[in-house]
Amino acid sequence: MVRCPNCGQKTDGDYCRWCGYPVLLGRGRRGAEARKAREAEVRAKRGAEEVERKAKKEAERLAKEQAKKARVRKGAEEVERKAKKEAKEVRKAREAEVRAKRGAEEVERKAKEEAERLAKEQAREEAEEAEARAKRGAEEAERKAKEEAELLAKEQAREGKEAEEARKAREAEVREKREAEEAERKAREEAERLAKEQARKEAEEARKEWEAEEVERKAREEAELLAKEQPREEKEAEEARKEAEVREKREAEEILQAVEEIYEGNFELVVPAPVGFEQVRQFAERLGQVENLKIAWVGGSVEEGAIIGISVQKPLALIQIINEMPMVEKVDKKGEKIIVTLKAAT
């Protein structure tokens, strides 16, 4: 029994019982030469397989790196350039593989000249098949990398177009919003002007009525004096006259104050701390019941207290309306904000 030069198992006969490799048990010098030739053939075959394995592994690594780099590139031209460059490297690797295979085939050819025809034919077929597989793998990797680069370029172009359309839409929305705010501001200013003008006219008419009543009152007093009425009646008339003067003066002041307190648009009502949440909620509910007034939002902070955003849709004597609410203690105006102090909870 001898050891098979291909699989290493002990066998007998002309062919290995384990792997079918031709053993050719010759004796003497020709047998030794045949064994040496087979051993050289085995070494050449193993060297060719090792070269083929390394070349295939290198081609797969380059193909994977190519695909990975192609996916992370931002520009289509850069991706294509990288893909071409790496494809060139793959081609170089294939050429190196071919050169290595040619060298291995040359060694194998010299060894196979001393071996059997069947072993030489089998080795050649295996080498050609391995080369074809490596070539197909490299070509497939190059094709996939190119498809990935084209897909990435299309995706980036589509995203760029969508971003540009979104930017134009936002700019148009901002312009429309500014135009709407400007129109609203002008309309609010015009409404305030008209409301104040109307209030001034009403105050002027009230003043004229008061003057007419004052003239009439003085004439009546003179007539009463001429009629020499009793002192008690004169005193009562004098008191009534003074009360009427005070009432008319107060009404005129209220009209003038109402003119100054006409509001329309968006405002913030600040309820200073400390204040309970329930008080703020009740106050907001009462505000929501006012005609042509809407609650936009309710917020606040630890420093300022509760803040209520309101929208006055038509001119209103806002401060007067708030002052008349039973839970309100006083109302002050600070710049653009209206400070509302609520009564202490009982």
C-alpha positions in Angstrom: 0.0 0.0 0.0 1.1 3.5 -0.8 -0.1 7.0 0.3 -2.2 8.9 -2.3 -0.4 12.1 -3.3 -3.7 13.9 -3.7 -5.7 13.1 -0.6 -3.0 11.6 1.6 -4.9 8.3 2.3 -3.2 4.9 2.1 -4.4 2.9 -0.9 -3.4 0.3 -3.4 -4.0 -0.2 -7.1 -3.5 2.2 -10.0 -6.1 4.6 -8.7 -6.8 5.9 -5.2 -9.8 4.1 -3.6 -10.7 7.3 -1.8 -10.5 10.1 -4.3 -9.9 8.2 -7.6 -6.6 9.9 -8.3 -4.2 7.9 -10.5 -1.5 6.4 -8.3 0.5 4.6 -11.0 2.4 2.3 -8.8 5.5 1.9 -10.9 8.8 0.6 -9.6 12.3 1.6 -10.3 13.4 4.8 -11.9 10.4 5.2 -14.1 8.1 4.8 -11.1 10.0 7.3 -9.1 10.0 9.7 -11.9 6.2 9.3 -12.3 5.7 9.9 -8.6 7.9 13.0 -8.7 5.9 14.2 -11.7 2.6 13.6 -9.8 3.9 15.3 -6.7 5.0 18.3 -8.8 1.6 18.3 -10.5 -0.1 18.3 -7.1 2.0 21.1 -5.8 1.4 23.1 -9.0 -2.3 22.4 -8.7 -2.4 23.5 -5.1 -0.4 26.6 -5.9 -2.8 27.5 -8.7 -5.8 26.9 -6.4 -4.2 29.1 -3.7 -3.4 31.8 -6.3 -7.0 31.5 -7.7 -8.5 31.7 -4.1 -6.4 34.8 -3.2 -7.3 36.5 -6.6 -11.0 35.7 -6.1 -10.9 37.0 -2.5 -9.2 40.2 -3.6 -11.7 40.7 -6.5 -14.6 40.2 -4.0 -13.0 42.7 -1.6 -12.5 45.3 -4.2 -16.0 44.8 -5.5 -17.5 45.2 -2.0 -15.4 48.3 -1.4 -16.5 49.7 -4.7 -20.2 49.1 -3.9 -19.8 50.6 -0.4 -18.0 53.7 -1.6 -20.5 54.2 -4.4 -23.4 54.2 -2.0 -22.0 57.0 0.2 -21.0 59.4 -2.6 -23.0 62.5 -2.8 -22.5 63.5 -6.5 -23.3 61.3 -9.5 -20.1 62.3 -11.3 -17.9 61.6 -8.2 -19.6 58.2 -7.8 -19.1 57.3 -11.4 -15.5 58.4 -11.3 -14.8 56.3 -8.2 -16.6 53.4 -9.8 -14.4 53.6 -12.9 -11.3 54.0 -10.9 -12.1 51.0 -8.7 -13.2 49.0 -11.9 -9.8 49.8 -13.3 -8.3 48.4 -10.1 -10.5 45.3 -10.4 -9.2 44.9 -14.0 -5.7 45.3 -12.8 -6.4 42.7 -10.1 -7.8 40.4 -12.8 -4.8 41.0 -15.0 -2.6 40.2 -12.0 -4.7 37.1 -11.5 -4.3 36.2 -15.1 -0.6 36.7 -14.9 -0.4 34.6 -11.7 -2.6 31.9 -13.3 -0.4 32.0 -16.4 2.7 31.5 -14.3 0.9 28.7 -12.4 -0.2 27.2 -15.6 3.3 27.3 -16.9 4.6 25.4 -13.9 1.6 23.1 -14.1 2.3 22.6 -17.8 5.9 21.6 -17.2 4.8 19.2 -14.4 1.9 17.8 -16.4 4.2 16.9 -19.3 5.6 14.2 -17.0 2.1 13.2 -15.7 -0.8 11.3 -17.2 -3.0 13.0 -19.9 -6.1 12.6 -17.8 -4.6 14.5 -14.8 -3.3 17.3 -17.1 -6.7 17.7 -18.8 -8.5 17.8 -15.5 -6.2 20.4 -14.0 -6.6 22.6 -17.1 -10.4 22.4 -17.0 -10.5 23.2 -13.3 -8.2 26.2 -13.8 -10.2 27.5 -16.7 -13.5 27.1 -14.8 -12.0 28.9 -11.8 -10.8 31.8 -14.0 -14.3 32.1 -15.6 -16.0 32.2 -12.2 -13.6 34.9 -11.0 -14.2 36.9 -14.2 -17.9 36.6 -13.9 -17.8 37.6 -10.2 -15.7 40.7 -11.0 -18.0 41.7 -13.9 -21.1 41.2 -11.8 -19.6 43.3 -9.0 -18.7 46.1 -11.5 -22.3 46.0 -12.9 -23.9 46.2 -9.5 -21.6 49.1 -8.5 -22.5 51.0 -11.6 -26.3 50.4 -11.1 -25.9 51.5 -7.5 -24.1 54.7 -8.5 -26.8 55.5 -11.1 -29.6 54.9 -8.6 -27.9 57.1 -6.0 -27.4 59.9 -8.6 -31.1 59.8 -9.5 -32.2 59.8 -5.9 -30.0 62.8 -5.1 -31.3 64.7 -8.2 -34.9 63.9 -7.1 -34.2 65.1 -3.5 -32.6 68.3 -4.7 -35.6 69.1 -6.9 -38.1 68.4 -4.0 -36.0 70.6 -1.7 -36.0 73.5 -4.2 -39.8 73.2 -4.6 -40.3 73.1 -0.8 -38.1 76.2 -0.5 -40.1 78.1 -3.1 -43.3 77.1 -1.4 -42.0 78.3 2.0 -41.0 81.7 0.5 -44.4 82.1 -1.2 -46.1 81.2 2.1 -43.9 83.8 4.0 -44.8 86.5 1.4 -48.5 85.7 1.6 -48.4 85.8 5.4 -46.6 89.2 5.4 -49.0 90.6 2.9 -51.9 89.4 4.9 -50.5 90.8 8.1 -49.8 94.1 6.4 -53.4 94.2 5.1 -54.7 93.3 8.5 -52.6 96.0 10.2 -53.9 98.7 7.8 -57.5 97.5 8.3 -57.0 97.5 12.1 -55.5 101.0 12.0 -58.3 102.3 9.8 -61.0 100.7 12.1 -59.3 102.2 15.1 -59.2 105.6 13.5 -62.9 105.4 12.5 -63.9 104.1 16.0 -62.0 107.0 17.7 -63.4 109.5 15.3 -66.9 108.2 16.0 -66.2 108.3 19.7 -64.9 111.8 19.5 -68.1 112.9 17.6 -70.3 111.2 20.2 -68.3 113.0 23.0 -68.6 116.3 21.1 -72.4 115.8 20.7 -72.7 114.9 24.4 -70.7 118.0 25.3 -73.0 120.2 23.2 -76.1 118.6 24.8 -74.5 119.2 28.2 -73.9 122.9 27.3 -77.5 123.3 26.1 -78.8 121.7 29.2 -76.5 123.9 31.2 -77.9 127.0 29.5 -81.4 125.8 30.1 -80.5 125.0 33.7 -79.1 128.5 34.3 -82.2 130.0 32.7 -84.3 127.9 35.0 -82.4 128.9 38.1 -82.7 132.6 37.1 -86.4 132.1 36.7 -86.6 130.3 40.0 -84.7 133.2 41.7 -87.1 135.7 40.1 -90.0 133.7 41.4 -88.5 134.0 44.9 -89.1 130.4 45.9 -88.5 129.1 49.4 -84.8 128.7 50.5 -85.3 125.0 50.9 -86.4 124.5 47.4 -83.5 126.6 46.2 -81.1 124.5 48.1 -82.6 121.3 46.7 -82.4 122.7 43.2 -78.8 123.7 43.7 -77.9 120.2 45.0 -79.7 118.7 42.0 -77.9 121.0 39.7 -74.5 120.1 41.2 -75.3 116.4 41.0 -76.3 116.8 37.3 -73.1 118.6 36.6 -71.0 115.9 38.3 -72.9 113.1 36.5 -72.6 114.9 33.1 -68.9 115.5 33.7 -68.3 111.8 34.7 -70.2 110.6 31.6 -68.1 112.9 29.4 -64.9 111.5 31.0 -66.1 108.0 30.5 -66.8 108.7 26.8 -63.3 110.2 26.3 -61.7 107.3 28.2 -63.7 104.8 26.0 -62.3 106.5 23.0 -58.7 105.9 24.2 -59.5 102.2 25.1 -60.8 101.1 21.7 -58.8 98.0 20.7 -58.8 95.7 17.6 -56.3 93.0 16.6 -54.1 90.6 18.6 -53.1 91.4 22.2 -51.6 89.7 25.3 -53.3 89.9 28.7 -50.9 89.3 31.6 -52.3 88.1 35.0 -49.4 88.7 37.5 -48.4 86.0 39.9 -49.3 84.7 42.4 -52.7 83.6 40.9 -54.6 80.3 41.0 -55.1 78.2 37.9 -58.9 78.1 38.6 -59.0 81.9 38.7 -57.2 82.2 35.4 -59.5 79.5 33.9 -62.7 81.3 35.0 -61.3 84.6 33.7 -60.5 83.1 30.3 -64.0 81.6 30.2 -65.5 85.0 30.9 -63.3 86.6 28.2 -64.5 83.9 25.7 -68.1 85.0 26.2 -67.4 88.6 25.0 -68.7 89.1 21.5 -66.1 89.6 18.7 -63.3 88.4 21.1 -61.6 85.0 20.8 -59.0 83.3 23.1 -56.0 82.4 20.9 -53.9 80.7 23.5 -53.2 80.5 27.3 -49.6 80.2 28.7 -47.4 81.9 31.1 -44.1 81.8 33.1 -42.9 81.8 36.7 -41.7 85.5 36.4 -44.6 87.1 34.6 -47.5 84.9 35.6 -50.3 83.7 33.4 -50.5 85.1 29.8 -53.6 85.0 27.7 -53.4 85.7 23.9 -56.6 87.2 22.5 -57.9 88.3 19.1 -60.3 91.3 18.9 -62.1 91.0 15.6 -64.0 94.3 15.8 -63.2 97.6 17.6 -64.0 97.2 21.4 -63.6 99.2 24.5 -61.5 96.3 25.8 -60.2 97.8 29.1 -63.7 99.0 30.1 -65.2 95.6 29.3 -62.5 93.8 31.4 -62.8 96.3 34.2 -66.5 95.5 34.5 -65.9 91.8 35.1 -66.6 90.9 38.8 -63.4 88.9 39.3 -61.2 91.8 38.0 -59.7 94.3 40.6 -57.9 96.6 38.2 -56.6 96.9 34.6 -53.3 98.7 33.6 -51.6 99.1 30.2 -47.8 98.6 29.9 -46.6 99.1 26.3 -48.3 96.5 24.1 -49.4 94.4 27.1 -52.5 94.7 29.2 -51.9 93.9 32.9 -55.0 92.4 34.6 -55.0 92.1 38.4 -57.6 89.6 39.6 -59.3 89.8 43.0 -58.0 87.5 45.7 -59.8 84.1 45.8 -62.2 83.7 48.7 
